Amino acid sequence: MNQYPFTYSNYSNDACMICDELKENGVQIHHHFICAHCEKEMVNLQVHTDLYLYFIQKLKKLSF
């Protein structure tokens, strides 16, 4: 069993919770999909930018 609350997916074809586009590659976190492109953008975000605030708003869907 996976000890982490996420899995990497190569063929999910789900809509990304950040960009709302259908993508194949990304990460599945508690039934929410984040495409590889948005995941990469998040890792490189600068704090206190408009894009950072946008991602924070979108990630609020992940509240458990």
PDB file of N, H, CA, C and O in Angstrom:
ATOM      1  N   MET A   1       0.829  -1.177   0.000  1.00  0.00           N
ATOM      2  CA  MET A   1       0.000   0.000   0.000  1.00  0.00           C
ATOM      3  C   MET A   1       0.877   1.246   0.000  1.00  0.00           C
ATOM      4  O   MET A   1       1.918   1.279   0.656  1.00  0.00           O
ATOM      5  N   ASN A   2       0.452   2.275  -0.742  1.00  0.00           N
ATOM      6  H   ASN A   2      -0.394   2.247  -1.276  1.00  0.00           H
ATOM      7  CA  ASN A   2       1.199   3.518  -0.842  1.00  0.00           C
ATOM      8  C   ASN A   2       1.091   4.285   0.472  1.00  0.00           C
ATOM      9  O   ASN A   2      -0.017   4.552   0.937  1.00  0.00           O
ATOM     10  N   GLN A   3       2.227   4.645   1.082  1.00  0.00           N
ATOM     11  H   GLN A   3       3.127   4.428   0.705  1.00  0.00           H
ATOM     12  CA  GLN A   3       2.212   5.369   2.346  1.00  0.00           C
ATOM     13  C   GLN A   3       1.986   6.862   2.157  1.00  0.00           C
ATOM     14  O   GLN A   3       1.781   7.579   3.136  1.00  0.00           O
ATOM     15  N   TYR A   4       2.018   7.343   0.923  1.00  0.00           N
ATOM     16  H   TYR A   4       2.185   6.761   0.127  1.00  0.00           H
ATOM     17  CA  TYR A   4       1.820   8.753   0.635  1.00  0.00           C
ATOM     18  C   TYR A   4       0.405   8.980   0.105  1.00  0.00           C
ATOM     19  O   TYR A   4      -0.177   8.077  -0.497  1.00  0.00           O
ATOM     20  N   PRO A   5      -0.160  10.181   0.321  1.00  0.00           N
ATOM     21  CA  PRO A   5      -1.533  10.442  -0.130  1.00  0.00           C
ATOM     22  C   PRO A   5      -1.619  10.810  -1.604  1.00  0.00           C
ATOM     23  O   PRO A   5      -2.606  11.411  -2.026  1.00  0.00           O
ATOM     24  N   PHE A   6      -0.598  10.459  -2.406  1.00  0.00           N
ATOM     25  H   PHE A   6       0.204   9.970  -2.063  1.00  0.00           H
ATOM     26  CA  PHE A   6      -0.628  10.783  -3.824  1.00  0.00           C
ATOM     27  C   PHE A   6       0.003   9.663  -4.640  1.00  0.00           C
ATOM     28  O   PHE A   6       0.783   8.862  -4.124  1.00  0.00           O
ATOM     29  N   THR A   7      -0.343   9.622  -5.901  1.00  0.00           N
ATOM     30  H   THR A   7      -0.977  10.272  -6.320  1.00  0.00           H
ATOM     31  CA  THR A   7       0.263   8.687  -6.840  1.00  0.00           C
ATOM     32  C   THR A   7       0.539   9.425  -8.137  1.00  0.00           C
ATOM     33  O   THR A   7      -0.184  10.356  -8.492  1.00  0.00           O
ATOM     34  N   TYR A   8       1.574   9.015  -8.839  1.00  0.00           N
ATOM     35  H   TYR A   8       2.160   8.258  -8.550  1.00  0.00           H
ATOM     36  CA  TYR A   8       1.868   9.596 -10.143  1.00  0.00           C
ATOM     37  C   TYR A   8       1.119   8.810 -11.198  1.00  0.00           C
ATOM     38  O   TYR A   8       1.025   7.584 -11.132  1.00  0.00           O
ATOM     39  N   SER A   9       0.592   9.526 -12.165  1.00  0.00           N
ATOM     40  H   SER A   9       0.669  10.521 -12.219  1.00  0.00           H
ATOM     41  CA  SER A   9      -0.226   8.908 -13.195  1.00  0.00           C
ATOM     42  C   SER A   9       0.316   9.270 -14.567  1.00  0.00           C
ATOM     43  O   SER A   9       0.654  10.427 -14.821  1.00  0.00           O
ATOM     44  N   ASN A  10       0.400   8.291 -15.445  1.00  0.00           N
ATOM     45  H   ASN A  10       0.126   7.352 -15.239  1.00  0.00           H
ATOM     46  CA  ASN A  10       0.846   8.540 -16.810  1.00  0.00           C
ATOM     47  C   ASN A  10      -0.299   8.539 -17.809  1.00  0.00           C
ATOM     48  O   ASN A  10      -0.142   9.040 -18.922  1.00  0.00           O
ATOM     49  N   TYR A  11      -1.438   7.991 -17.438  1.00  0.00           N
ATOM     50  H   TYR A  11      -1.565   7.584 -16.534  1.00  0.00           H
ATOM     51  CA  TYR A  11      -2.538   7.883 -18.385  1.00  0.00           C
ATOM     52  C   TYR A  11      -3.881   8.150 -17.708  1.00  0.00           C
ATOM     53  O   TYR A  11      -4.825   7.384 -17.899  1.00  0.00           O
ATOM     54  N   SER A  12      -3.985   9.215 -16.926  1.00  0.00           N
ATOM     55  H   SER A  12      -3.218   9.838 -16.771  1.00  0.00           H
ATOM     56  CA  SER A  12      -5.231   9.444 -16.204  1.00  0.00           C
ATOM     57  C   SER A  12      -6.283  10.120 -17.073  1.00  0.00           C
ATOM     58  O   SER A  12      -7.472   9.836 -16.930  1.00  0.00           O
ATOM     59  N   ASN A  13      -5.866  11.013 -17.975  1.00  0.00           N
ATOM     60  H   ASN A  13      -4.901  11.244 -18.091  1.00  0.00           H
ATOM     61  CA  ASN A  13      -6.776  11.756 -18.842  1.00  0.00           C
ATOM     62  C   ASN A  13      -7.860  12.464 -18.034  1.00  0.00           C
ATOM     63  O   ASN A  13      -9.016  12.516 -18.455  1.00  0.00           O
ATOM     64  N   ASP A  14      -7.493  13.005 -16.887  1.00  0.00           N
ATOM     65  H   ASP A  14      -6.554  12.963 -16.546  1.00  0.00           H
ATOM     66  CA  ASP A  14      -8.387  13.762 -16.027  1.00  0.00           C
ATOM     67  C   ASP A  14      -8.173  15.258 -16.247  1.00  0.00           C
ATOM     68  O   ASP A  14      -7.154  15.676 -16.797  1.00  0.00           O
ATOM     69  N   ALA A  15      -9.135  16.048 -15.813  1.00  0.00           N
ATOM     70  H   ALA A  15      -9.962  15.709 -15.365  1.00  0.00           H
ATOM     71  CA  ALA A  15      -8.979  17.500 -15.860  1.00  0.00           C
ATOM     72  C   ALA A  15      -8.136  17.938 -14.664  1.00  0.00           C
ATOM     73  O   ALA A  15      -8.395  17.535 -13.530  1.00  0.00           O
ATOM     74  N   CYS A  16      -7.146  18.748 -14.924  1.00  0.00           N
ATOM     75  H   CYS A  16      -6.935  19.075 -15.845  1.00  0.00           H
ATOM     76  CA  CYS A  16      -6.273  19.276 -13.887  1.00  0.00           C
ATOM     77  C   CYS A  16      -7.063  20.241 -13.004  1.00  0.00           C
ATOM     78  O   CYS A  16      -7.809  21.076 -13.516  1.00  0.00           O
ATOM     79  N   MET A  17      -6.909  20.135 -11.693  1.00  0.00           N
ATOM     80  H   MET A  17      -6.304  19.456 -11.278  1.00  0.00           H
ATOM     81  CA  MET A  17      -7.626  21.013 -10.780  1.00  0.00           C
ATOM     82  C   MET A  17      -7.078  22.440 -10.794  1.00  0.00           C
ATOM     83  O   MET A  17      -7.707  23.346 -10.248  1.00  0.00           O
ATOM     84  N   ILE A  18      -5.924  22.647 -11.407  1.00  0.00           N
ATOM     85  H   ILE A  18      -5.413  21.911 -11.850  1.00  0.00           H
ATOM     86  CA  ILE A  18      -5.339  23.980 -11.493  1.00  0.00           C
ATOM     87  C   ILE A  18      -5.714  24.660 -12.810  1.00  0.00           C
ATOM     88  O   ILE A  18      -6.271  25.758 -12.799  1.00  0.00           O
ATOM     89  N   CYS A  19      -5.416  24.025 -13.935  1.00  0.00           N
ATOM     90  H   CYS A  19      -4.964  23.133 -13.944  1.00  0.00           H
ATOM     91  CA  CYS A  19      -5.648  24.648 -15.240  1.00  0.00           C
ATOM     92  C   CYS A  19      -6.946  24.189 -15.906  1.00  0.00           C
ATOM     93  O   CYS A  19      -7.331  24.738 -16.938  1.00  0.00           O
ATOM     94  N   ASP A  20      -7.620  23.200 -15.337  1.00  0.00           N
ATOM     95  H   ASP A  20      -7.307  22.754 -14.498  1.00  0.00           H
ATOM     96  CA  ASP A  20      -8.887  22.666 -15.842  1.00  0.00           C
ATOM     97  C   ASP A  20      -8.789  22.052 -17.240  1.00  0.00           C
ATOM     98  O   ASP A  20      -9.802  21.896 -17.921  1.00  0.00           O
ATOM     99  N   GLU A  21      -7.575  21.706 -17.669  1.00  0.00           N
ATOM    100  H   GLU A  21      -6.751  21.833 -17.116  1.00  0.00           H
ATOM    101  CA  GLU A  21      -7.380  21.065 -18.972  1.00  0.00           C
ATOM    102  C   GLU A  21      -7.245  19.560 -18.790  1.00  0.00           C
ATOM    103  O   GLU A  21      -6.757  19.089 -17.763  1.00  0.00           O
ATOM    104  N   LEU A  22      -7.685  18.806 -19.803  1.00  0.00           N
ATOM    105  H   LEU A  22      -8.081  19.189 -20.638  1.00  0.00           H
ATOM    106  CA  LEU A  22      -7.523  17.355 -19.778  1.00  0.00           C
ATOM    107  C   LEU A  22      -6.075  17.021 -20.095  1.00  0.00           C
ATOM    108  O   LEU A  22      -5.553  17.426 -21.134  1.00  0.00           O
ATOM    109  N   LYS A  23      -5.439  16.297 -19.218  1.00  0.00           N
ATOM    110  H   LYS A  23      -5.864  15.968 -18.375  1.00  0.00           H
ATOM    111  CA  LYS A  23      -4.030  15.926 -19.392  1.00  0.00           C
ATOM    112  C   LYS A  23      -3.849  14.460 -19.046  1.00  0.00           C
ATOM    113  O   LYS A  23      -4.677  13.874 -18.347  1.00  0.00           O
ATOM    114  N   GLU A  24      -2.770  13.869 -19.532  1.00  0.00           N
ATOM    115  H   GLU A  24      -2.098  14.345 -20.100  1.00  0.00           H
ATOM    116  CA  GLU A  24      -2.482  12.457 -19.256  1.00  0.00           C
ATOM    117  C   GLU A  24      -1.501  12.286 -18.115  1.00  0.00           C
ATOM    118  O   GLU A  24      -1.647  11.361 -17.315  1.00  0.00           O
ATOM    119  N   ASN A  25      -0.504  13.152 -18.018  1.00  0.00           N
ATOM    120  H   ASN A  25      -0.385  13.903 -18.667  1.00  0.00           H
ATOM    121  CA  ASN A  25       0.568  12.982 -17.033  1.00  0.00           C
ATOM    122  C   ASN A  25       0.392  13.937 -15.869  1.00  0.00           C
ATOM    123  O   ASN A  25       0.085  15.114 -16.053  1.00  0.00           O
ATOM    124  N   GLY A  26       0.593  13.411 -14.661  1.00  0.00           N
ATOM    125  H   GLY A  26       0.843  12.455 -14.511  1.00  0.00           H
ATOM    126  CA  GLY A  26       0.499  14.267 -13.489  1.00  0.00           C
ATOM    127  C   GLY A  26       0.448  13.465 -12.217  1.00  0.00           C
ATOM    128  O   GLY A  26       0.866  12.308 -12.172  1.00  0.00           O
ATOM    129  N   VAL A  27      -0.071  14.096 -11.179  1.00  0.00           N
ATOM    130  H   VAL A  27      -0.410  15.036 -11.215  1.00  0.00           H
ATOM    131  CA  VAL A  27      -0.137  13.479  -9.864  1.00  0.00           C
ATOM    132  C   VAL A  27      -1.585  13.496  -9.381  1.00  0.00           C
ATOM    133  O   VAL A  27      -2.306  14.477  -9.562  1.00  0.00           O
ATOM    134  N   GLN A  28      -1.991  12.394  -8.767  1.00  0.00           N
ATOM    135  H   GLN A  28      -1.406  11.597  -8.620  1.00  0.00           H
ATOM    136  CA  GLN A  28      -3.331  12.256  -8.218  1.00  0.00           C
ATOM    137  C   GLN A  28      -3.210  12.408  -6.701  1.00  0.00           C
ATOM    138  O   GLN A  28      -2.511  11.628  -6.054  1.00  0.00           O
ATOM    139  N   ILE A  29      -3.888  13.412  -6.131  1.00  0.00           N
ATOM    140  H   ILE A  29      -4.455  14.046  -6.657  1.00  0.00           H
ATOM    141  CA  ILE A  29      -3.832  13.657  -4.695  1.00  0.00           C
ATOM    142  C   ILE A  29      -5.254  13.625  -4.156  1.00  0.00           C
ATOM    143  O   ILE A  29      -6.062  14.502  -4.460  1.00  0.00           O
ATOM    144  N   HIS A  30      -5.553  12.612  -3.357  1.00  0.00           N
ATOM    145  H   HIS A  30      -4.896  11.900  -3.111  1.00  0.00           H
ATOM    146  CA  HIS A  30      -6.889  12.468  -2.771  1.00  0.00           C
ATOM    147  C   HIS A  30      -7.997  12.745  -3.783  1.00  0.00           C
ATOM    148  O   HIS A  30      -8.836  13.618  -3.558  1.00  0.00           O
ATOM    149  N   HIS A  31      -8.008  12.034  -4.857  1.00  0.00           N
ATOM    150  H   HIS A  31      -7.327  11.325  -5.040  1.00  0.00           H
ATOM    151  CA  HIS A  31      -9.036  12.108  -5.900  1.00  0.00           C
ATOM    152  C   HIS A  31      -9.022  13.412  -6.679  1.00  0.00           C
ATOM    153  O   HIS A  31      -9.983  13.709  -7.389  1.00  0.00           O
ATOM    154  N   HIS A  32      -7.976  14.184  -6.567  1.00  0.00           N
ATOM    155  H   HIS A  32      -7.195  13.942  -5.991  1.00  0.00           H
ATOM    156  CA  HIS A  32      -7.801  15.399  -7.358  1.00  0.00           C
ATOM    157  C   HIS A  32      -6.554  15.218  -8.205  1.00  0.00           C
ATOM    158  O   HIS A  32      -5.548  14.684  -7.737  1.00  0.00           O
ATOM    159  N   PHE A  33      -6.621  15.666  -9.457  1.00  0.00           N
ATOM    160  H   PHE A  33      -7.438  16.101  -9.837  1.00  0.00           H
ATOM    161  CA  PHE A  33      -5.516  15.500 -10.393  1.00  0.00           C
ATOM    162  C   PHE A  33      -4.841  16.839 -10.653  1.00  0.00           C
ATOM    163  O   PHE A  33      -5.518  17.841 -10.886  1.00  0.00           O
ATOM    164  N   ILE A  34      -3.504  16.863 -10.615  1.00  0.00           N
ATOM    165  H   ILE A  34      -2.955  16.049 -10.426  1.00  0.00           H
ATOM    166  CA  ILE A  34      -2.706  18.023 -10.985  1.00  0.00           C
ATOM    167  C   ILE A  34      -1.773  17.582 -12.105  1.00  0.00           C
ATOM    168  O   ILE A  34      -0.974  16.663 -11.930  1.00  0.00           O
ATOM    169  N   CYS A  35      -1.878  18.241 -13.256  1.00  0.00           N
ATOM    170  H   CYS A  35      -2.528  18.988 -13.399  1.00  0.00           H
ATOM    171  CA  CYS A  35      -1.060  17.838 -14.397  1.00  0.00           C
ATOM    172  C   CYS A  35       0.420  18.125 -14.131  1.00  0.00           C
ATOM    173  O   CYS A  35       0.765  18.934 -13.270  1.00  0.00           O
ATOM    174  N   ALA A  36       1.275  17.451 -14.882  1.00  0.00           N
ATOM    175  H   ALA A  36       0.995  16.794 -15.582  1.00  0.00           H
ATOM    176  CA  ALA A  36       2.717  17.586 -14.698  1.00  0.00           C
ATOM    177  C   ALA A  36       3.180  19.021 -14.933  1.00  0.00           C
ATOM    178  O   ALA A  36       4.084  19.498 -14.248  1.00  0.00           O
ATOM    179  N   HIS A  37       2.575  19.706 -15.884  1.00  0.00           N
ATOM    180  H   HIS A  37       1.840  19.319 -16.441  1.00  0.00           H
ATOM    181  CA  HIS A  37       2.952  21.095 -16.171  1.00  0.00           C
ATOM    182  C   HIS A  37       2.668  21.997 -14.973  1.00  0.00           C
ATOM    183  O   HIS A  37       3.527  22.781 -14.571  1.00  0.00           O
ATOM    184  N   CYS A  38       1.467  21.891 -14.399  1.00  0.00           N
ATOM    185  H   CYS A  38       0.769  21.254 -14.725  1.00  0.00           H
ATOM    186  CA  CYS A  38       1.124  22.721 -13.237  1.00  0.00           C
ATOM    187  C   CYS A  38       1.951  22.339 -12.018  1.00  0.00           C
ATOM    188  O   CYS A  38       2.333  23.202 -11.227  1.00  0.00           O
ATOM    189  N   GLU A  39       2.225  21.059 -11.866  1.00  0.00           N
ATOM    190  H   GLU A  39       1.915  20.358 -12.508  1.00  0.00           H
ATOM    191  CA  GLU A  39       3.073  20.608 -10.750  1.00  0.00           C
ATOM    192  C   GLU A  39       4.451  21.264 -10.850  1.00  0.00           C
ATOM    193  O   GLU A  39       4.989  21.747  -9.854  1.00  0.00           O
ATOM    194  N   LYS A  40       5.013  21.279 -12.050  1.00  0.00           N
ATOM    195  H   LYS A  40       4.576  20.886 -12.859  1.00  0.00           H
ATOM    196  CA  LYS A  40       6.334  21.888 -12.262  1.00  0.00           C
ATOM    197  C   LYS A  40       6.277  23.391 -11.989  1.00  0.00           C
ATOM    198  O   LYS A  40       7.198  23.948 -11.392  1.00  0.00           O
ATOM    199  N   GLU A  41       5.198  24.048 -12.424  1.00  0.00           N
ATOM    200  H   GLU A  41       4.449  23.596 -12.909  1.00  0.00           H
ATOM    201  CA  GLU A  41       5.037  25.485 -12.169  1.00  0.00           C
ATOM    202  C   GLU A  41       4.983  25.764 -10.665  1.00  0.00           C
ATOM    203  O   GLU A  41       5.594  26.717 -10.182  1.00  0.00           O
ATOM    204  N   MET A  42       4.242  24.916  -9.923  1.00  0.00           N
ATOM    205  H   MET A  42       3.747  24.141 -10.316  1.00  0.00           H
ATOM    206  CA  MET A  42       4.115  25.115  -8.479  1.00  0.00           C
ATOM    207  C   MET A  42       5.458  25.037  -7.771  1.00  0.00           C
ATOM    208  O   MET A  42       5.742  25.821  -6.867  1.00  0.00           O
ATOM    209  N   VAL A  43       6.271  24.094  -8.187  1.00  0.00           N
ATOM    210  H   VAL A  43       6.040  23.456  -8.921  1.00  0.00           H
ATOM    211  CA  VAL A  43       7.575  23.893  -7.539  1.00  0.00           C
ATOM    212  C   VAL A  43       8.463  25.127  -7.709  1.00  0.00           C
ATOM    213  O   VAL A  43       9.294  25.423  -6.850  1.00  0.00           O
ATOM    214  N   ASN A  44       8.286  25.839  -8.813  1.00  0.00           N
ATOM    215  H   ASN A  44       7.611  25.598  -9.511  1.00  0.00           H
ATOM    216  CA  ASN A  44       9.144  26.986  -9.111  1.00  0.00           C
ATOM    217  C   ASN A  44       8.505  28.341  -8.807  1.00  0.00           C
ATOM    218  O   ASN A  44       9.053  29.373  -9.193  1.00  0.00           O
ATOM    219  N   LEU A  45       7.367  28.358  -8.128  1.00  0.00           N
ATOM    220  H   LEU A  45       6.922  27.520  -7.814  1.00  0.00           H
ATOM    221  CA  LEU A  45       6.678  29.615  -7.836  1.00  0.00           C
ATOM    222  C   LEU A  45       7.441  30.480  -6.851  1.00  0.00           C
ATOM    223  O   LEU A  45       8.100  29.980  -5.939  1.00  0.00           O
ATOM    224  N   GLN A  46       7.339  31.787  -7.051  1.00  0.00           N
ATOM    225  H   GLN A  46       6.804  32.193  -7.791  1.00  0.00           H
ATOM    226  CA  GLN A  46       7.863  32.758  -6.093  1.00  0.00           C
ATOM    227  C   GLN A  46       6.711  33.190  -5.188  1.00  0.00           C
ATOM    228  O   GLN A  46       5.617  33.483  -5.670  1.00  0.00           O
ATOM    229  N   VAL A  47       6.951  33.229  -3.905  1.00  0.00           N
ATOM    230  H   VAL A  47       7.840  32.991  -3.514  1.00  0.00           H
ATOM    231  CA  VAL A  47       5.930  33.620  -2.932  1.00  0.00           C
ATOM    232  C   VAL A  47       5.532  35.079  -3.176  1.00  0.00           C
ATOM    233  O   VAL A  47       6.339  35.893  -3.626  1.00  0.00           O
ATOM    234  N   HIS A  48       4.282  35.384  -2.871  1.00  0.00           N
ATOM    235  H   HIS A  48       3.627  34.723  -2.505  1.00  0.00           H
ATOM    236  CA  HIS A  48       3.725  36.734  -2.960  1.00  0.00           C
ATOM    237  C   HIS A  48       3.622  37.256  -4.391  1.00  0.00           C
ATOM    238  O   HIS A  48       3.701  38.464  -4.618  1.00  0.00           O
ATOM    239  N   THR A  49       3.448  36.362  -5.347  1.00  0.00           N
ATOM    240  H   THR A  49       3.384  35.382  -5.163  1.00  0.00           H
ATOM    241  CA  THR A  49       3.161  36.767  -6.724  1.00  0.00           C
ATOM    242  C   THR A  49       1.699  36.449  -7.000  1.00  0.00           C
ATOM    243  O   THR A  49       1.080  35.673  -6.273  1.00  0.00           O
ATOM    244  N   ASP A  50       1.154  37.040  -8.037  1.00  0.00           N
ATOM    245  H   ASP A  50       1.657  37.671  -8.628  1.00  0.00           H
ATOM    246  CA  ASP A  50      -0.234  36.762  -8.399  1.00  0.00           C
ATOM    247  C   ASP A  50      -0.427  35.288  -8.735  1.00  0.00           C
ATOM    248  O   ASP A  50      -1.450  34.698  -8.386  1.00  0.00           O
ATOM    249  N   LEU A  51       0.546  34.696  -9.409  1.00  0.00           N
ATOM    250  H   LEU A  51       1.377  35.176  -9.693  1.00  0.00           H
ATOM    251  CA  LEU A  51       0.440  33.283  -9.768  1.00  0.00           C
ATOM    252  C   LEU A  51       0.444  32.399  -8.521  1.00  0.00           C
ATOM    253  O   LEU A  51      -0.271  31.399  -8.468  1.00  0.00           O
ATOM    254  N   TYR A  52       1.237  32.760  -7.530  1.00  0.00           N
ATOM    255  H   TYR A  52       1.818  33.572  -7.573  1.00  0.00           H
ATOM    256  CA  TYR A  52       1.272  32.028  -6.253  1.00  0.00           C
ATOM    257  C   TYR A  52      -0.109  32.051  -5.600  1.00  0.00           C
ATOM    258  O   TYR A  52      -0.612  31.018  -5.158  1.00  0.00           O
ATOM    259  N   LEU A  53      -0.711  33.228  -5.544  1.00  0.00           N
ATOM    260  H   LEU A  53      -0.302  34.067  -5.903  1.00  0.00           H
ATOM    261  CA  LEU A  53      -2.037  33.368  -4.938  1.00  0.00           C
ATOM    262  C   LEU A  53      -3.087  32.582  -5.719  1.00  0.00           C
ATOM    263  O   LEU A  53      -4.004  32.014  -5.127  1.00  0.00           O
ATOM    264  N   TYR A  54      -2.954  32.547  -7.044  1.00  0.00           N
ATOM    265  H   TYR A  54      -2.209  33.008  -7.525  1.00  0.00           H
ATOM    266  CA  TYR A  54      -3.855  31.766  -7.893  1.00  0.00           C
ATOM    267  C   TYR A  54      -3.764  30.277  -7.533  1.00  0.00           C
ATOM    268  O   TYR A  54      -4.785  29.608  -7.375  1.00  0.00           O
ATOM    269  N   PHE A  55      -2.547  29.772  -7.406  1.00  0.00           N
ATOM    270  H   PHE A  55      -1.717  30.316  -7.534  1.00  0.00           H
ATOM    271  CA  PHE A  55      -2.356  28.360  -7.064  1.00  0.00           C
ATOM    272  C   PHE A  55      -2.903  28.053  -5.675  1.00  0.00           C
ATOM    273  O   PHE A  55      -3.501  26.997  -5.467  1.00  0.00           O
ATOM    274  N   ILE A  56      -2.709  28.944  -4.740  1.00  0.00           N
ATOM    275  H   ILE A  56      -2.223  29.801  -4.908  1.00  0.00           H
ATOM    276  CA  ILE A  56      -3.232  28.744  -3.379  1.00  0.00           C
ATOM    277  C   ILE A  56      -4.750  28.619  -3.418  1.00  0.00           C
ATOM    278  O   ILE A  56      -5.317  27.741  -2.768  1.00  0.00           O
ATOM    279  N   GLN A  57      -5.412  29.489  -4.174  1.00  0.00           N
ATOM    280  H   GLN A  57      -4.952  30.203  -4.703  1.00  0.00           H
ATOM    281  CA  GLN A  57      -6.871  29.433  -4.291  1.00  0.00           C
ATOM    282  C   GLN A  57      -7.318  28.097  -4.878  1.00  0.00           C
ATOM    283  O   GLN A  57      -8.273  27.494  -4.389  1.00  0.00           O
ATOM    284  N   LYS A  58      -6.642  27.636  -5.910  1.00  0.00           N
ATOM    285  H   LYS A  58      -5.866  28.125  -6.308  1.00  0.00           H
ATOM    286  CA  LYS A  58      -6.996  26.370  -6.549  1.00  0.00           C
ATOM    287  C   LYS A  58      -6.740  25.185  -5.626  1.00  0.00           C
ATOM    288  O   LYS A  58      -7.507  24.223  -5.632  1.00  0.00           O
ATOM    289  N   LEU A  59      -5.670  25.241  -4.830  1.00  0.00           N
ATOM    290  H   LEU A  59      -5.047  26.022  -4.825  1.00  0.00           H
ATOM    291  CA  LEU A  59      -5.306  24.129  -3.957  1.00  0.00           C
ATOM    292  C   LEU A  59      -6.194  24.015  -2.731  1.00  0.00           C
ATOM    293  O   LEU A  59      -6.140  23.005  -2.029  1.00  0.00           O
ATOM    294  N   LYS A  60      -6.999  25.013  -2.458  1.00  0.00           N
ATOM    295  H   LYS A  60      -7.042  25.833  -3.028  1.00  0.00           H
ATOM    296  CA  LYS A  60      -7.920  24.937  -1.321  1.00  0.00           C
ATOM    297  C   LYS A  60      -8.910  23.795  -1.489  1.00  0.00           C
ATOM    298  O   LYS A  60      -9.498  23.346  -0.506  1.00  0.00           O
ATOM    299  N   LYS A  61      -9.109  23.314  -2.722  1.00  0.00           N
ATOM    300  H   LYS A  61      -8.631  23.679  -3.521  1.00  0.00           H
ATOM    301  CA  LYS A  61      -9.975  22.152  -2.965  1.00  0.00           C
ATOM    302  C   LYS A  61      -9.432  20.905  -2.292  1.00  0.00           C
ATOM    303  O   LYS A  61     -10.170  19.941  -2.086  1.00  0.00           O
ATOM    304  N   LEU A  62      -8.161  20.912  -1.950  1.00  0.00           N
ATOM    305  H   LEU A  62      -7.561  21.694  -2.117  1.00  0.00           H
ATOM    306  CA  LEU A  62      -7.531  19.740  -1.347  1.00  0.00           C
ATOM    307  C   LEU A  62      -7.752  19.645   0.152  1.00  0.00           C
ATOM    308  O   LEU A  62      -7.310  18.674   0.766  1.00  0.00           O
ATOM    309  N   SER A  63      -8.413  20.606   0.761  1.00  0.00           N
ATOM    310  H   SER A  63      -8.773  21.395   0.262  1.00  0.00           H
ATOM    311  CA  SER A  63      -8.589  20.557   2.209  1.00  0.00           C
ATOM    312  C   SER A  63      -9.272  19.259   2.610  1.00  0.00           C
ATOM    313  O   SER A  63     -10.244  18.832   1.988  1.00  0.00           O
ATOM    314  N   PHE A  64      -8.752  18.652   3.642  1.00  0.00           N
ATOM    315  H   PHE A  64      -7.962  18.999   4.146  1.00  0.00           H
ATOM    316  CA  PHE A  64      -9.195  17.318   4.045  1.00  0.00           C
ATOM    317  C   PHE A  64     -10.166  17.406   5.190  1.00  0.00           C
ATOM    318  O   PHE A  64     -10.650  16.380   5.668  1.00  0.00           O
TER     319      PHE A  64
END
